[in-house]
Amino acid sequence: MRKNFWKLLSAILLTLGLMATIHTPATAGDKWMGASPPAQEWGPGWFVRLRGLGVIPDEDSSNITANGAPLVANISVDNSIVPELDISYFFTSHIAVELILAVTPHDIAGGGTLQGDLGDTWLLPPTLLAQYHFNPGGRVKPYVGAGLNYTVFFNEDDSGAFLPNAGLTVSDLDLDNGFGVALQAGADIHIRDNMYLNIDVKKLWLDTDATVQTTAGAIVRADVDIDPWIIGVGIGWKIGGGAIALK
């Protein structure tokens, strides 16, 4: 976790540096990008974004046992690309909260003794983040955020596959719901009127207990750290509270 934290901190600093270098003032004659409003126009109000997300697990598995006996094995979770809706509320020009809403499908596979397809699942990971927004009166508006995530696993489907190294056939897959911590860095870039291009990176620390039952009666248990990176690109709209108008 410590290594991933420093990776994310580096990404945050790099994002802020890039945003600072590409920021340029708008001119009154720029009718496509629009003139940037003064900071005080970013008062309380709603912001809605529609993004495409790449969900990239940085997984690690440990304590894998079969009926209590240790196994030399690992469990992996594949990447997913999904649409996502998020809703933010700005309390001030700098302070906001964001709730992300999406579901993501993932295939689950085993390695080593568990070599083979273990099944698949869907994740519902609602995440609430508190954000600080920089440069609220400018065209490029970077932000950072931190918050909590609660992930619900549903529609778990065992593969029914035979695991040749273990001599077992999968009959059931179960993943426990749980809380996690989330960090975030991104930017909203003014396009025109109340419309923005959004670029966003999140890191979630998400742990689950996995249980795999087999037709032979063996029960495999494992601690799985999914810890995904979530990379999003999309469009956002400011609603109320000093929304930008062309000048």
ABEGO torsion letter per residue (X at the ends): XAAAAAAAAAAAAAAAAAAAAABBBBBAABAAAEBBBBAAABBBEBBBBBBBBBBBBBBBBBGBBBGGBBBBBBBBBBBBBBBBBBBBBBABAABBBBBBBBBBBBBBBBBEAABEBAEBBBBBBBBBBBBBBBGAABABBBBBBBBBBBBBBBGBBBAGBBBAAAGBBBABBBBBBBBBBBBBBBBBBBABEABBBBBBBBBBBBBBBBBBBBAAGBBBBBBBBAGBBBBBBBBBBBBEGGBBBBX
